[in-house]
Amino acid sequence: RIFYNIFIKSPQDEGRVMAIFDEQFRSIDPELHHLNVSINSIGHRPSSIPNGNIREHHEEGSEGVTLHSLWEYCQANNNNHT
């Protein structure tokens, strides 16, 4: 599972931020990594990602919301693969 944090300050920043997001996800080898992605967005809600793919959206926050999502996942999946 991949936990990802997207911060977009304003609508004008969305294109730049999403280009970085796309570049980072293109570098993931699906042969090596299961692409089950949990996305938290903060600030401006990205229009280019369907709402069903965003775990949570926060108008304000920090990477702490994504770290909390990771912590919750680890608590619920307490095994050798987590």
VENVENUR-V629754 format. One record per residue. RES is the residue in one small letter. SS is DSSP state (h for helix, s for strand, l for the rest). PSI is psi as a letter, one per 40 degrees, with the letter a starting at -180 (999 if undefined). OMEGA is omega in radians with two decimals (NA if undefined). Layout:
res=RES ss=SS psi=PSI omega=OMEGA
res=RES ss=SS psi=PSI omega=OMEGA
This chain:
res=r ss=l psi=i omega=3.12
res=i ss=s psi=h omega=3.08
res=f ss=s psi=h omega=-3.02
res=y ss=s psi=h omega=3.14
res=n ss=s psi=h omega=3.08
res=i ss=s psi=h omega=3.04
res=f ss=s psi=h omega=3.08
res=i ss=s psi=h omega=-3.07
res=k ss=l psi=d omega=-3.09
res=s ss=l psi=i omega=3.11
res=p ss=h psi=d omega=-3.14
res=q ss=h psi=d omega=-3.12
res=d ss=h psi=e omega=-3.01
res=e ss=h psi=d omega=-3.12
res=g ss=h psi=d omega=3.14
res=r ss=h psi=d omega=-3.11
res=v ss=h psi=d omega=-3.12
res=m ss=h psi=d omega=3.05
res=a ss=h psi=d omega=3.09
res=i ss=h psi=d omega=3.11
res=f ss=h psi=d omega=-3.14
res=d ss=h psi=d omega=3.14
res=e ss=h psi=d omega=-3.12
res=q ss=h psi=d omega=-3.13
res=f ss=h psi=d omega=3.06
res=r ss=h psi=d omega=-3.11
res=s ss=l psi=e omega=3.13
res=i ss=l psi=h omega=-3.13
res=d ss=l psi=h omega=-3.12
res=p ss=l psi=e omega=3.06
res=e ss=l psi=d omega=-3.08
res=l ss=l psi=d omega=-3.03
res=h ss=l psi=h omega=3.02
res=h ss=l psi=h omega=-3.02
res=l ss=l psi=f omega=3.01
res=n ss=l psi=h omega=-2.95
res=v ss=s psi=h omega=3.03
res=s ss=s psi=h omega=-3.06
res=i ss=s psi=h omega=2.96
res=n ss=s psi=h omega=3.09
res=s ss=s psi=i omega=-3.12
res=i ss=s psi=h omega=3.12
res=g ss=s psi=b omega=3.11
res=h ss=l psi=h omega=3.14
res=r ss=l psi=h omega=-3.12
res=p ss=l psi=h omega=-3.14
res=s ss=l psi=e omega=-3.07
res=s ss=l psi=e omega=3.06
res=i ss=l psi=h omega=3.13
res=p ss=l psi=i omega=-3.10
res=n ss=h psi=d omega=3.14
res=g ss=h psi=e omega=3.14
res=n ss=h psi=e omega=3.13
res=i ss=s psi=h omega=-3.13
res=r ss=s psi=d omega=3.13
res=e ss=s psi=i omega=3.02
res=h ss=s psi=h omega=3.12
res=h ss=s psi=h omega=3.07
res=e ss=l psi=d omega=3.12
res=e ss=l psi=i omega=3.09
res=g ss=l psi=a omega=-3.13
res=s ss=l psi=a omega=3.10
res=e ss=l psi=e omega=3.11
res=g ss=h psi=d omega=3.13
res=v ss=h psi=d omega=3.11
res=t ss=h psi=d omega=3.08
res=l ss=h psi=d omega=3.09
res=h ss=h psi=d omega=3.08
res=s ss=h psi=d omega=3.09
res=l ss=h psi=d omega=3.13
res=w ss=h psi=d omega=3.12
res=e ss=h psi=d omega=3.13
res=y ss=h psi=d omega=-3.14
res=c ss=h psi=d omega=3.11
res=q ss=h psi=d omega=-3.11
res=a ss=h psi=e omega=-3.08
res=n ss=l psi=f omega=-3.07
res=n ss=l psi=g omega=3.12
res=n ss=l psi=a omega=-3.08
res=n ss=l psi=e omega=-3.08
res=h ss=l psi=e omega=-3.09
res=t ss=l psi=999 omega=NA
